[in-house]
Amino acid sequence: MTRTGTESTPFAYPFNTPEGLGLAEEYERTRRRPGLLRVQMPYGEAAWLVTRYADARLVLGDPRFSRAMGAERDEPRQSEGRTDAGILGMDPPDHTRLRSLVAKAFTVRQVEKLRPQVRALATGLLDELEAAGPPADLVDRYALPVPVAVICRLLGVPVEDRPRFRVWSDAALSTSSLTAEQFHANREELRAYMAGLIDLHRRSPQDDLMTALINAREADGDRLSELELVDLCVAVLVAGHETTASQIPNFVLTLLDHPEQLALLRKDPALITNAVEELLRFVPLGSGASQARYATEDIEVGGTLVSAGDPVVVATGAANRDALRFTAPGVLDIERPAGRHLGFGHGAHHCLGAPLARMELQEALGALLHRFPGLRLAGDVTWKTEMLVRGPRVMPVAW
């Protein structure tokens, strides 16, 4: 077993570059070395990096690893500003208490009720694209509007306010040179907006998730404080659209780079469900690892003894390419039997909106490929930079 400690200089992290969707070679080298690698993010204390699938499931799923301890420490992070992580920074039972209030809105059964609306939304956006003619920015005209419309509809956000959320969301997920003061100012602006929207829903209840959360708080005030209600709605809004909006163009780019897989999917559209799962495994969305988990006691991970109080960060994109778990992990195969990839995480913090994201990706990707058999790039891709998630900011396409 590797001895824990900080004797060696930590490696600078993250490894991935923002321009593109490749998985850095350093991950493969790290997986092959014994034990865990000590890394240093731009801000915060050094951490152990997990890159292997089995180790990732252990750290993400074992209650001996805590998210809440991060609030008491100089948590490893990519930006100067530190956000109050809300539900993402909680451990059970507090995490369970909040999650249970939202979970019923994101069950497979509830999500399937939304599928016809998402299908109609995608069709309408594609009608507009076709009418305007190529070239068109796939991100601004399609990939972003689909999940933004869905999540804003769930929260009862007025249509005219939707464009404002791209600015807020970008800042919330930024790893740029925003100072801590700027980062916090953006957070408070979004909180203030959300508090006002909650007040509006109290005065005029609607048939949406926000009204349901308000009613849950009113019925049992001890279960949900006002700030928890605000932050829960903020988390649903930001997490509920940004990753899906990034993955739609990411998946299109990946399929265009694998024309034999694209041809297979066009030939058999019924493969869309399996294709989305394989793309979730294959495409490393994050620029770096997940939020740190802190060991609450000494525990062995991947041959390294992680001491109580040590932070561990999990690179799910690397774990999804682990040859010990997936055959030919570096090959995109949309006919691959759907395995338990970590595209939505694992354990208590497994993505709450996974059923919704899956459905949106299936509908958006399927409708796009069906409508435009000749879909292709029509210019250079402009990539997001200094963000926690990777993907095109501008992606010109033609058909």
Secondary structure, DSSP 8 states (H G I E B T S, - for coil): -B--S--S--EES----SSS----HHHHHHHHSSS-EEEE-SBS--EEEE-SHHHHHHHHH-TTEESGGGGGTT--BSSS-----GGGG--TTHHHHHHHHHHGGGSHHHHHHHHHHHHHHHHHHHHHHHHH-SSEEHIIIIITHHHHHHHHHHHT--GGGTTHHHHHHHHHTB-SS--HHHHHHHHHHHHHHHHHHHHHHHHS--SSHHHHHHHHHHH-GGG--HHHHHHHHHHHHHHHHHHHHHHHHHHHHHHHT-HHHHHHHHH-GGGHHHHHHHHHHHS--BSS--S-EEESS-EEETTEEE-TT-EEEE-HHHHTT-TTTSSSTTS--TTS------TT--GGGS-TTHHHHHHHHHHHHHHHHHH-TT-EE-S--EE--SBSB--EEE-EEE-
